[in-house]
Amino acid sequence: MLLVARKLFPEIPAMNEPETRIELWKRLLQPSSGELLAELAAGDLHRISWLQALRESWGGELVSVALELVEARRRAAVKFPLQESLVADIAGVEQATGALTASHKAERFKRLAPPRIHDLCCGIGGDGMALASVAPIRACDVSPLRAWMCGENLNEAEQAADCRCEDVETLELEGEAIHLDPSRREGDLEGRGRGRRAWAYRDYKPGPDFIRTLLERNPDSAVKLGPGVDVEELPALERMEVEFIQESGRLVQAVLWSGALAENDGQHTATLLPGGERVSGLPGPPPVDSGGRLDRWIAVPALSLERSGLTGSLCREHALEEMAPGLGLLTSEVAAPSPWFTSYEVLESMPWRPRRTAAWLAERDAGVVDVKTRGGAVDPEQARKRLRGKGSNHFVVFVLRLGRKVIAVICRSPTSGQTPASAGSFSG
């Protein structure tokens, strides 16, 4: 809906100026603009004539910013409990650490008990709001708009903080407690666009050289990383720990902990939220290869467990074996009684023939059919359309390439108490 509305409000050249943008946002937060925000939040953004009327009444610049805020707050609902008062643009929400993960990270700083925390590249203040409950913070961001938003959000949370527009690479910091969230979006340093994701560690801004120097001068630091970061590219310094955090089935970020914040020196840690389960250790060998054997159960490891390289050690604990090297699917005779695995009971396996598989499902009153795959064996969305039925039973079908064969493994939905979201590394 936002895309439809935005066609009426093309980018206004003056809005590229940071001062102009901030003034528009300040106007939007005035009580007099509350009616506009309420109308947009409750209205139908497909009604072109209504949007045009709002533009004539309020001005195109203000309505454009109001649309951004309304949509940002809508998207923030899954991240922040008080999203109704959040001050943020869409890109700021997408890049921000959610409240649950931020609180989890702040616990390490709480045990450190620093007199002050520097929140560098603070964005809209996702981490800052949690860190400010631990110690006074000094937050900064190269984007004037994002630095201002951070200050507004911290004030709204009744947490005093010093929020400034500063280039972190110009700061002289030594011996301080640091939280750094380098930008992983190209062309977004000024907060004007959503930018293309920068997946590689070498493309972070500020980059690897700055991060290494910062950690050498400030040992008690945390660096927020993308969940797909190549850990081999990270600086090899003393007292380091890499934590992979999974929240409600989604792998949300990795964190490089250093100094006193590293609770497991030289190790990897996998964390599950909201439960708080955690496992640490050295990345080990992969699980034992079953030789292609399929037992009664298929188990899918949690994403944080996979990324941390710790799957193998837990597999031995639960008598799980890998179906095929590199597949990431495990098999066993009993369901793994662990939050680290989602277990699916195998009902049938057969060569992948869509009509044959669909017929088997139809005979058993199939309705919703989830299709999961790895390695690009099929297009899961297309396969889902071909297999779904009109019945009431829910099935899960794994379509897998084993050597030269492609097979369909039909399963019940996951065992009670486990979330299928932990299988999110599958397509579909």
N, C-alpha and C positions, 0 to 999 in steps of 0.2 A: 504494500500500500504506500509506503514511503516513496518508492520510486515514482509512482503515479503522481503524487503530490509534488515531488521535487521538479517535475517537468515545468511546473508553473513558476518555480523560483530558481532560475539559473544563478550560478555563482556571480555575485556582484563584485566588481573589481576592488572597490574600497574595502570589502570584507577581508581581503588578503592582508591588510594591515593589522598587526596584532592589537594595536590600541583600539581600532574600530571594532574588532571582533569582541574584545573584552567589554567595551562600553555597551554593545548590543546585549551581551549576556547579563550585564549588570541591570540593564533596563528590564530584561526578562524576569529577573528575580524580584522586581518591585511588586508590591501588592497590587498595583494597578494593572499588571500583566497577568494576574491570576486567572481572570476570566478567559483570556486567550488560551492559556495552557489547559484549562478545564474543558474548553470547547474542543480543542484538538484531541485531547485524551479520550473524550467520549464520542467524538464524531466519526463519520465515515469518510476516510481520506480518498475514496473513489468519487466523491461528489465534487466534480470540478467547479460547478457554479458556486457552491458554498465556499470552497477554498479561494476562489477569485474574490468573493465578497469579503472574506477575512483579509485578503491582501490589500484591498482598497481601504478597509477600515483601519488596519494596524500598520500597514507598510510591508513591502516585500522582504526587506532585510530582517525585520523582527519576526515575521512569520516563518521565514526560513530557519532561523536559529531555534524558534519554538518547536518546529517539527523535529529538529535534531534532538532536542532535549526530551521530548515526549517519547520518541523511539528509543533513545538511550535508556531512559528509566524503565521502559517496558522490557528491554533486553537485560537490564540489571536485576530483574526480579529473581533470577536463579542464583545470583551472586551475593546480593546485599539485602539484609532484612529491612532496611529503611530506604529502599530505592525511591520512595515517593518524594523524598527531599534531596536526593542525590543531584549534584551539579556535575554534568558530564556530557561529552559528545559520544557518538557511537563508537568511534575508534578507541576512545579512552576507556569505555566499558569493556570492549573486547580484549584490550591489553592488560586490564587491571586484574590483580589477584583478588579472588573472591574472599568474603569475610571468613569463611570456615578455614580455608588454607592459610590465610593471613594470620589468623589466631594461632593456628598450629605452629607456624614459623616464629611468631612472637614469643612462644613459650621458651624457646632456646635463649632468646635475649633476656627473658625474665630471670633465668638461672644465672646468666652472666652478670646481671644487675649493673649495667653501665650507667654512668652519670648522664650520658647523652647518646643519642643515636642519630647518625646522619643517614637520611633516606635519599639516596642519589638517583636521579632520573625517576622522580616520584610519581609522574603521571597524575591521575586524578586523586591519588591518595589511598588506593586499595590496601597496600601494605602499611602505609603511614597511619591509618586509623587504628590498626591493631598495635603497631609499634608505640604509638603515643600513649597507650595504656600502660606501657612498661617503663618508659623514661621520656623526658623531654626530647623532642626531635627537631632537627633542622632539616627541612626538606628542600630540594631544589630540582628544577627541570629546565632544559634549554628552551622549552616552549613557554612563552609568557602566559598563554591561555591555560595550559595544563597546570602550571605553578599556581595560578590564581584559583583554578578549580580545586586543587588540593587544599588550599587555604580555606575555601568556602566549606568543603566537606569536613575538614577537621574542626572548624568552628561549629558546624551544625552538630557534630558529635560531642561538642563541649570539651574538646581537647585542644589545649593551647599548643601552637606550634609556630615555628618560624619558617614560612614558605617563601622561597625566592626564585626568581628566574635567573639561573646561572648555568654556565657551561661547566660541567663537573671536571673537565680536563684542565681547567684553570685554577681549581681549588688546591690549597696547600693543606693536606690532611695527614696527620701522623699520630699513630697510637689511639685512634678513635674507633668506636664501634660503628660498623658500616653495613648498610643494606644497599646493594646496587642492583638496579633493574635496567640493564642496557637495552636500547631499542633493537627490536628484531623486525622492524618494518622499514622498508626502503622509502625514502622520500617523505617521512612523517615526523621529522625532528621538530617542525614548527607546529605540529598538531593540526595541519590543514587537510589532510587526507588520510584515508585508511591505509594506503601504501601496500606494496607487495611484501609478503613475508620473506624474511631472510632466515633461511634454515641453518646455514653453516655458522659455526662459532666465529670463524674468521671475518664474517660480515656483520657482526654485532657492532653497535655504535653506542658508547666508546668500545674500541676493539681490544684484541688480546693483549697487546703491549701495555695499554693503559691498565687493564685488569690485573695483569701480573704485578706491575709496579704498585698498584693500590694495595694488593694483598701483602706484598713484601713490607710496606710501610704501616699497614694496619692489619695485623694478623687476625684480630677478632672480627671477621667480616662474613657476610653472606652475599652471594651473587645469584640472582634469579636467572635461570637458563630455560631455553626451550626444551620440552620433554623429549625431543628427538636428537638432542645434542650428542655429538660424537665425543665420548669421554676421553678418547685418546688425544684430543686436541687441547684439553684443559691443562693449565699449568701444573707441572710436577713440583709442588712445594710441600714442605713438611706440614703435618697436622691438617690434612684435608679429608673431607668426606663428601660424597655425592649422594644426594637423596632424591628419589623419584617419588612424586606425590600423585596419588590417584584419588579423585574425589567423586563419589557417587558413580563409579564405573568409568569415569573419564580420566585419562592421564593428563593432568593440567600443567605441570611444570617439573623441572628439576632444580635443585638448589645445590650450589657449591658452598659448603661450610668450611671455615678455616679457623685456626687457633682454638680458643676455648669454646667456640661454638661447634666445633667438630667433636661430637660425642663418640664417634667410632673411627679413630684415626686410620686413614688409608683404606677404608672399607666403603662399600656401597650399601645404601639403605633403601628399602622399599616400604612405603607407607600407604595404608588404606584409610580414607576418611569417608564417612564420619566416625567409624568405629575406633580408629586410632591404632589398629594393628600395625606392627612394625617388625621387620626382620632385617638384620644387618649381617654382612659377611664379605668375604672376597669372592668376586665372580669365579664360578667354578666350571667344571666340564658340563656339557649338556646331559640331559637325562639319558638313561640306558635305552638303546635302540631295541624296540620290540621285534625288529625284523619284518615290519609290515603287518604284524598280528593285530587284530581288532578284538578286544575283550568286550565285556558287557557294558562298560561305561567309557565315555569320552570325557576328558577333563580339559578345560581351557584355563591356563594360568592367568592371573591378574596382570594387567598391562605393566604396572609398576614392578612386579616381580620379574617379568620378562626383560624389561629395560635394564634392571639392575644386575642381570646376569646371575640371579640367585635361584632360578627355577630348579636346577639340577639337585641342589642340596635338599630342597623340600620334597622333590619327587621321591628320593630315596626314603625319606621319612614316611611317605604315604604309599609306597609300593606302586608308583606310577612309572610307566615307560613311554617313551616317545614312539609314535606310530611310524614316523619316518624322519630321518635327519633333516633338521631345519624347518620342519613343518610347524612346530609349535603346538601340536596336538598330542595329548597324552591319553593313555588307555590303561584300564585296570579292571579287576574283577569286582571291586566294590567302589561305591562312591566315595570320593575323598572328603572326609569330614573337616573341611578347612575353609575359612573365608578367602584363602588365596587361590582357590580353584572353583570354577563353575562346572558342575557335573551334569552330563546328559546321558540318560539311559538309552542304549542302542536297542532298537526294535527290529531293524532290518538293514541289510546292506546289499547293494546290487550295482551292476555296471550302470553308469549314467546314461539313461535313455529317458528323456523327458516324458514321453507318453507312458512308458512303463511305470515310472515313478509316480506320475499323476494318477494312473489307474489304481495303484496300490493305495495311495492316499484316499482316493474317492471311495474305495471299498470300506474304508474305516472312518467315513463321515468327517473328512478333513474340512476345516474352514481356513483359519489363519495358518499360513505356512511360512516360517522364517527360513531364509536361505543364507548360509554362511559359507565362505570359501576363503582359501588362501592360495596365493600363487597365480591368480587370474584364471582358474579353471573354467569359470563361467562368469557371465554378467549376473550378479545376484538379483538385481531388480527384474530383469527379463525372466530369469528362472522363477522368481516368486510369482509373477503374473501367470506363468504356465502351470504352476503347481497348486495354486490356491483353489479351494473348493467352496461349496455352499453349506457345508456342515458346521458342526459346533466344536469339533476337536482341534486342538492346537498342536502342531508338530514343528520340529526343527529339522531341516535337512542340510547336512554338510556335503558339499560337492567338492571332492578332493582329487588331486592328481597324485597318484602313487606310481612312480616310475613312468611307464608308458600308458598306464590305465587311468581312467577317470571314473571314480565311483561315487555313488550316492549313499550316504549313511543316514537313515531316518531315525530320529530320536524323539523321545518325549521332551516337553519343555523342561527347563532346569529344575533340579530338586528344590524343595521348599527351603526358604531361608537364604537362598543365593540369588544374586541378581545377574541376569543375562548380560547386563551392561559390561561386566568384566570381560566379556568376549569381544570387546569393541575393536580389537585390532583386525577382526574379520571385516571384509567388505560386506556391506549389507546390514 
